[in-house]
């Protein structure tokens, strides 16, 4: 299981999203904590480190830390 961390700006965007969109992203991030490479997509070049998770109304850019088993949410974009 990976531990989830947030960049403060990304966390603020996630918290400001409408409830349904926020919940969908929260559930997707919970799945990513179980197996980040199975439920995320490459962000740019597939280096296995910077990934993204996409929902119907948002996407998040993630930094996967293999050694420390962390996922840092670097950016959240609400697509509305």
C-alpha contacts under 8 A as a table, 3 or more apart, distances in Angstrom:
res1	aa1	res2	aa2	distance
1	X	33	X	5.64
1	X	34	X	5.00
1	X	35	X	7.44
1	X	69	X	7.20
2	X	32	X	7.99
2	X	33	X	4.63
2	X	34	X	6.40
2	X	35	X	7.92
2	X	69	X	4.73
2	X	70	X	5.02
2	X	71	X	6.44
3	X	33	X	6.55
3	X	69	X	6.30
3	X	70	X	4.64
3	X	71	X	6.08
4	X	33	X	6.93
4	X	70	X	5.87
4	X	71	X	4.91
4	X	72	X	5.97
4	X	73	X	7.51
5	X	70	X	7.11
5	X	71	X	6.06
5	X	72	X	4.60
5	X	73	X	6.19
6	X	10	X	6.43
6	X	11	X	5.77
6	X	72	X	5.41
6	X	73	X	4.74
6	X	74	X	6.59
7	X	10	X	5.28
7	X	11	X	6.21
7	X	72	X	7.07
7	X	73	X	6.01
7	X	74	X	5.38
7	X	75	X	7.29
8	X	11	X	5.09
8	X	12	X	6.24
9	X	12	X	5.13
9	X	13	X	6.47
9	X	75	X	7.38
10	X	13	X	5.24
10	X	14	X	6.29
10	X	73	X	6.66
10	X	74	X	6.14
10	X	75	X	4.78
10	X	76	X	5.04
11	X	14	X	5.08
11	X	15	X	6.12
11	X	73	X	7.94
11	X	76	X	7.62
12	X	15	X	5.16
12	X	16	X	6.19
13	X	16	X	5.13
13	X	17	X	6.39
13	X	76	X	6.25
13	X	77	X	7.28
13	X	78	X	7.54
14	X	17	X	5.43
14	X	22	X	6.16
14	X	76	X	6.47
14	X	78	X	7.92
15	X	22	X	7.11
17	X	21	X	6.33
17	X	22	X	5.51
17	X	78	X	6.94
18	X	21	X	5.57
18	X	22	X	6.03
19	X	22	X	5.07
19	X	23	X	5.99
20	X	23	X	5.19
20	X	24	X	6.28
21	X	24	X	5.21
21	X	25	X	6.34
21	X	56	X	7.92
21	X	57	X	5.93
21	X	58	X	7.11
22	X	25	X	5.22
22	X	26	X	6.07
23	X	26	X	4.95
23	X	27	X	6.12
24	X	27	X	5.25
24	X	28	X	6.24
24	X	55	X	6.81
25	X	28	X	5.03
25	X	29	X	6.11
25	X	54	X	7.98
25	X	55	X	6.40
25	X	58	X	7.03
25	X	59	X	7.73
26	X	29	X	5.12
26	X	30	X	6.19
27	X	30	X	5.02
27	X	31	X	6.38
28	X	31	X	5.13
28	X	32	X	6.29
28	X	39	X	7.89
28	X	53	X	7.27
28	X	55	X	7.57
29	X	32	X	4.86
29	X	33	X	6.32
29	X	53	X	7.62
30	X	33	X	5.16
30	X	34	X	6.92
31	X	34	X	5.33
31	X	35	X	6.67
31	X	36	X	7.39
31	X	39	X	6.99
32	X	35	X	5.18
32	X	36	X	4.12
32	X	37	X	7.44
32	X	38	X	7.60
32	X	39	X	5.88
32	X	40	X	6.98
33	X	36	X	5.87
33	X	71	X	7.22
35	X	38	X	5.60
35	X	39	X	6.84
36	X	39	X	5.75
36	X	40	X	5.99
36	X	64	X	7.56
37	X	40	X	5.46
37	X	41	X	7.38
37	X	48	X	7.48
39	X	53	X	7.19
40	X	51	X	6.12
40	X	52	X	5.49
40	X	53	X	4.87
40	X	54	X	7.61
41	X	51	X	5.54
41	X	52	X	5.26
41	X	53	X	6.30
42	X	45	X	6.61
42	X	46	X	4.96
42	X	47	X	7.54
42	X	48	X	7.12
42	X	50	X	6.77
42	X	51	X	4.62
42	X	52	X	6.19
43	X	46	X	6.65
43	X	50	X	5.84
43	X	51	X	4.73
43	X	52	X	5.67
43	X	61	X	7.37
46	X	49	X	7.79
46	X	50	X	7.67
46	X	51	X	7.85
47	X	50	X	6.73
48	X	51	X	6.91
48	X	64	X	7.45
49	X	63	X	5.68
49	X	64	X	4.87
49	X	65	X	6.90
50	X	61	X	7.10
50	X	62	X	5.67
50	X	63	X	4.73
50	X	64	X	6.24
51	X	61	X	5.94
51	X	62	X	5.14
51	X	63	X	6.44
51	X	64	X	7.29
52	X	59	X	6.81
52	X	60	X	5.45
52	X	61	X	4.45
52	X	62	X	5.56
53	X	59	X	5.54
53	X	60	X	5.34
53	X	61	X	6.72
53	X	62	X	7.57
54	X	58	X	6.14
54	X	59	X	4.34
54	X	60	X	6.64
55	X	58	X	5.25
55	X	59	X	5.98
57	X	78	X	6.03
57	X	79	X	4.95
57	X	80	X	5.52
58	X	76	X	7.09
58	X	77	X	5.49
58	X	78	X	4.41
58	X	79	X	5.17
58	X	80	X	7.42
59	X	76	X	5.87
59	X	77	X	5.45
59	X	78	X	6.81
59	X	79	X	7.81
60	X	73	X	6.68
60	X	74	X	7.34
60	X	75	X	5.46
60	X	76	X	4.38
60	X	77	X	6.31
61	X	73	X	6.03
61	X	74	X	5.51
61	X	75	X	5.12
61	X	76	X	6.59
62	X	71	X	6.33
62	X	72	X	5.54
62	X	73	X	4.67
62	X	74	X	5.61
62	X	75	X	7.34
63	X	71	X	5.61
63	X	72	X	5.03
63	X	73	X	6.53
63	X	74	X	6.84
64	X	69	X	7.55
64	X	70	X	6.09
64	X	71	X	4.74
64	X	72	X	6.62
65	X	68	X	5.74
65	X	69	X	5.43
65	X	70	X	4.90
65	X	71	X	6.06
65	X	72	X	7.86
66	X	69	X	4.95
66	X	70	X	6.88
73	X	76	X	7.39
